[in-house]
Amino acid sequence: PKTPPPSQSHPLSSHPAKIMSNTTTVTLGNRTFELDQDKAERAFAEKKIINGRDTMFFNILPLKYQWAYDLYKTMKANHWEPEDIPMQKDIEQWRDTDGINDVERWIIKMGIGYFSAAEGIVGDNILHVVREVVTAPELKLVLGRHAHEENIHADSLVYMIASLGLNPHECEAIFEDVPTVKEKNTFVVSNSRAMRRDIDLTVTSNKQDLAKNIFLFGQVMEGTQFYGLFGMILSLARQGKFPGIGQMFRYTLRDESNHIEGLRNLLMDLVDENPDIWTDAFKEDLRKTMAEGIRLEKEFIKDCLPVDSVGLTSEEFLTYIDYIADRRLESCGLAPLSAEKIENPLPWLAEMMDLRKEQNFFEGRVTEYQKASSLESVDDDDL
């Protein structure tokens, strides 16, 4: 469904014109132009995820990967700016030593500490690994938007720190000194660094390395490892705590849902065009990669929520990670890790993410950035 027929994609007809053989001849006054349709057809056929037509021009026409362009338009329509979200209530609650307990403060600090660098890790990999090697311009377009949204997410965390008056060095210390945070980031950064080399993408093993990178960042990191803290912070917002931070994380989660789907489409098209990638051994390697990712995430969740507090239990979030991981695997045509189907232990998350209810979030400028067509709910499959 991602490849429209050439007749729908070629903007090469002009008026007045006459068709001669496979050349379109356009005459305007005393000037005549001949447009080689065969050449245009070959250019379209040579568009590929990797190893496609080598061109220095960023010409997205004719579109071959329609899903990428459609997703880019959706992402652009969802644009938001952190400063447009009011933080006064969050500031008041943060200063309230009686109303907010230490566990809730720790969850917020862990969220800011982890995501302030993790968002940058994702954006850096998108730009310097994936976008570097894809060859269809519409793929570069949507990946560029993906990286831009990671910048917005990182910016939102700076805004949270400034609003609450947190010590940024303490947030950096969480990223650098909490072992479970370091282990999660080493897990993905090691893969990303290993990909930064001249790579012959005609070799099956190298194509598998790229596919694994796309799966790791899309389905494991953004698609699964981000969701433990997302759930905790949205749980606090559900109780009326830190509504501004909760809103920013809801917007972030909506963006992440697009990222997950975009990278899943990219992986599936890469496999379609390069079936030599999809061996039984490689599929099992991806399942093991997910298993390691959720092992690290579960240890991290225990650090984020070391004691049960105010309706939050670590066991629910541990089960939730298993639930999310299996959905990510199945969406890529892979067998789930769990022997039995896992039910969502946090069904309220789907309701929390129903953005269609909130066409007037605030009286600020947020709605100016969000066209009505973009105020759609995150699919339950993403929760």
N, C-alpha and C positions, 0 to 999 in steps of 0.2 A: 504493500500500500504506500510505500515511501517514494516510488519512482513513477512520476506521471509520464504518459506517452509523449514522445517528442513533439507531436502536433500541438500539444497544450502548452509547450514551454518555449517555443522558438518565436521570438518577436522579430522575424526577419522579413516580413512582408510589408510592402509600401504601396502607396497609391499616388499616381497611376503606375502600373507595372505590368509587364508581360512575362510569362514563364517560358523559358526556352531550355529544354533538356533539364539539367539539374542546376541551372543558374537563373537567378532572378535579375532581370535587367530593369533598372529604374532610370527613367529619363525625366529630368527637370530642367526646362529651358534648353540651353545648349550643353548641359552637362549630362553625362551618362555614367551610371554606376553599375557594376556587375557584382552580385553577391553570390558567392559559391555555397549553395545549400549542402552539397556533399561534404564540404569542409566543416560546415556547422554541425552536421549530423555526426561526423567523426569526433568532433570536439565534445559533443554530448556523450557519445559512447565511451570516450576515454576518461570521463569523470569517474573517479573512484575514491573510496575512503583513503587508501594509501596507494602509492605507485601509480597515480593517475597522471593526467596530462600535466606536463611541466610548463608552467607559464609564469611570467613575472607580473601579469596583470591580475588585479583582483576583480574579475568580472563574474558576478554570481549567475548571470544568465547564459544559457538557459538553466533553470533550476532542475536539478536531478533529485536531490534529497529534500523534497517538499516539507517533510516533517521538521527539518532543521530550520527552515525559514519560518514556518508557522510557529515553532517554539520560540524563536527569536522575537517575533512580534508579541507573543504572549508575555515573555519576560520583560520586554520594554514597556508594555502596558501596565505591568505590576510595579513600576518604579516607585520607590519611596526614599525619603530622606530622614535620618535619625532625628535631626533637630526639629522636625515637625511633630514629634510625639511629646506631649507634656510629661514632665518628670516631677512636678511639684509633690504629688501624693507619695511617690517613691522616696523623695528626699525626706518628707515628714516621717514616713514609716521607718526609714533607716536611722533617723535620729531618736526614734522612740525606743528607749532601752527596755521598756516594759512590754510593748506590744509585739515585738519581733524577737524571737529567741536565737540562740547561738547557732543552732542547726540551720535555720533558715538563712541566716547571714552567710554561713559557710557555703551553702548551695549557690547563692548568688556569687560569692567570691570565686568558687570553683568554676562556675559558668563563665564568668568574665576572664578568669585566668587561663582556662583551657582554650576557649574560642578565640580569644584575642590573637593567638598565634596559629591555631588550627585553621582558621579561615584563610589566613595568608598562605599556609602550606598547600591548601587545595588550589587556590588561585595561581600560585607559582607553578604547580605541576601542570595545570591546564595550559598555561602559556608556554612553558619551556619544555614540556614533553609532548603532550597530545597535540596542541595546535601547531607545533613545529613540524609534525610529520603528516598530518592529514593534508590532502591535496585539493579537495573540492572547496571553492571559496565560501559557499554557504555554510559549510562546516566550520570554517575559520570565523565566520560571522557570529554564529551562535556561541562558539567557544570563547570568543572575545567578550561577549555579553556575560557569559558565565563568570569569567575572571573579574569583570567589572562589578558584578553583584557581590563577589567575595570581598572586594574593597569596601563596598557599602556596609557589609556585615562587620568588617573589622572597624570601620569608622563608628558604627553604632556602639561598639564596646568601649571605644575611647570616650564617646558621649556619656555612657553609663558611668564610667570611672570619674569623669569630670563632674557630673551631676551629683553623685553621691559623696564626692570628696574623698575617694579612696586613694591610697598610696599606690601609684602605678608600679613601684618597685616590688610591693608585696604581691601584686598580680603576676609580675614577671617571675617572682620566686616560686609561685604555685606552678607555673609552667616548667621551670627549670629544676625544682627541688622535690616535687611530689613524684615518687617513683612510678606510680601507675600512669601519670600523665606523660612522663618521659618515655615509658615503654610503648604507649599507644603511638606517640609521635615518631619514635624510632622505627616502629613497624612500617609506617608508610613512607617516611623520609628516605629510608635506606633503599626502598624500591625506586623512588623517584630519582635519587642521585645516580643509581645504577643505569638509568635510562638516558642520562645526559652524555651521549657519545654518538659518534657517527655509527649509524646502524643500518645494515642492509636488510630492508624490509621485503626482499624477495626470498629470504631464508625463513623457513617455517618456525624455527625456534625463536627467532627475533620477532616475528609476527605474534607469536604466543606471549612473548614478554610484553609487547604493547597491549595486547588484549587483557593480560593480567593486570597491568597498570590501570587500564580503564575500569575494569571490574573492581579493583581494590579501592580506588578513589570514589567511584560512583555508588557501588552497592555495599561495600564494607564500611568505608569511613563515613561519607556523607549519608549513605543509606541506612546504616545500622549504628555505628559508633556515636553518631551525633544524637541519637534519639533518647538515650538515657537522661541526659541533662535537659534536653528539650522537655521531656515529660515532667521532670521535677520542677522546673521553673514555671511551666504552664499550670502545674498543680498548685503552686503558690498563688499564681494569678487567679486561678479558679476560686481561691479562698479570699480574694480581694486584696492580696498582698503583692506589692510592686507591680501595679497595673501597667505602667509605662514600659518597664523591662519586659513584662509578659507580652505586651503588644509588639514590641520589636522582635521578640523571639517567634511570635506567630507569623509576622511578615517574613522573617528569616526561614522559617519552616516551609512556608509557601514557596519561597525561592528554591529551597533545597529540593522540594518535590519535583520542580522542573529540571533541576540539575541531574537528579537521579534518573529521571525518564530520558533526558537527553543522552546521558552516557550509556544508558541501557540500549537505546536505539543505535547509538554509534557502535557498541559492541556487537549487536545482532547483525547490523549491516556489514561490519568487518568480517564476521564469520560467514555470512552469506556469500560474500565476494571471495573469501579465502577459506574454503571448507577444510583445507589441510590443517587449520588451527584446531578444529573441534574434535580432537581425539579423546578416547575414553580416559587416557592418562591425564590429559589437560583438564578435562571436566572435573576429575577427582582432585586435581591440584587446586582448582578454584574453590571447591567445597572445603578443602583443608585450609585455604586462605581465610575463608569466612569463619571457620571454626576457631582459628587462632585469633581472629579479630574479635569475636564475641567473648572468648576467654579473657582477653585483655580488657574488654569493655566491662565485663562483670566485676573484675577486680577494681576497676576505676569507680564503678557505681558504689561499691562498698566503702570507698573513701569519700565519695560525695555525700553519702547518707550512712554514716557510721552507726547511728542509732535511729530507731524509728521515732518519728516526731510528727505531730499534728496531722495525723491521717496518712502519713507517708511511710511505706515499708519498703525496704530494699528488695525483699522477695518478689513483690509485684513487678518491680522494674527489671529484675533478673529474668523473670518469665517473659516480660514484654520484649526484651532483647532477643530471646529465642524465637518469639512469635514474629518479630520483624525480620530476623535473619532468614527464616524459612520462606517468607514471602518474597524476599529479594532473590533468593536462589531459584524459586519456582518461576519468577518472572523472566529469568534468563534461561529457562529450560533445563534447570539443574534440580537434582533430587534434594529435598529438604534434609536437614541434619537430624531432626527429631523423628523418632520412630512413629509417634502418634501426632495427629493434628493438634496444634496448640490454639486455644481460644484467646482472644485479646483480653488480658486482665485489666486493661485500662480503657474501657469503651468510651468513657467520657472525653477522651482526647479527640475523637472524631467530631463531637459536638463543639468542643473548644475551637476547632479549626474551621467551623462553618462560617466563612467570611461573607457569604451572601446576606447574612442577617445584619451586616454592619456597614451599610452604605453611608452612614454618617458617624464615623468613628469619633472624630473630634471636631471642634470648630476651627481647628488650624488648617494648614494647607495640605494635609495628607490626601484628602479626597481629590484635590486638584491634580495630584500625580497619578491617580488611579481611575482609569476610565471604567465606566459601568461594566463593559464587557470583561474586564479583568477581575471583577469581584466575584470570583467563583470559589466554590469550596474545594479544598484539597481532597482528592479522591480518597475514600476510605482505604484503598489499597496501599496508600502511602503512610498509614498510621499503624 
